[in-house]
Amino acid sequence: MILRTPRLDLVPFSAELLDALIAGDRVAAGRLATAVLGDDLFPHTRDDLEYFCMQRDQVRRDASWALWSVRGVVLRATNAVIGTTTFHGPPGVNDTATPDAVEVGYEIFPPHRNAGFATEVARAMLEWAKREQGVTHFVSGVAPDNAPSLRVNEKLGFLPTGKIVDGELIFELCLDDARHERSG
């Protein structure tokens, strides 16, 4: 299911598209994609490659993970992929292993940063999780020096928990008022 925001479409990546990206097969990826794929999307580092392999393998092991898997961030005005977004997994798969919480991740490619796309993407993902899956508890892990993502958290209402996991500051957002009062 494609998620739409005012400027963006968040388009799920199929396992086949991920295979093509992992292989660096631009022709196959172009055939499988519904949008223009720029160079930024193809894995350039070992971490990029491992990320796409992990996402693909999770869905192949358990098809229910597809709802929570990687999506391309497509700018409708150009039909170009300008980033990616995903959840770390279904509820319970997050930096703090909080049973009912999900954690969203996103990357906007450098030429498209500082235009509000990350906030638009994160907000859409949170709203989808609440509306379609009943999730009201969210976790966010952000490196202390990642000022743009810290601003996104602030705009969305995430609160610092005081926890640090793998060097990242942990934030929490509860859209259920009763829980927010207990955790805040």
Order of alpha helices (4+ residues) and beta strands (2+ residues): beta-beta-alpha-alpha-alpha-beta-beta-beta-alpha-beta-alpha-beta-beta-alpha
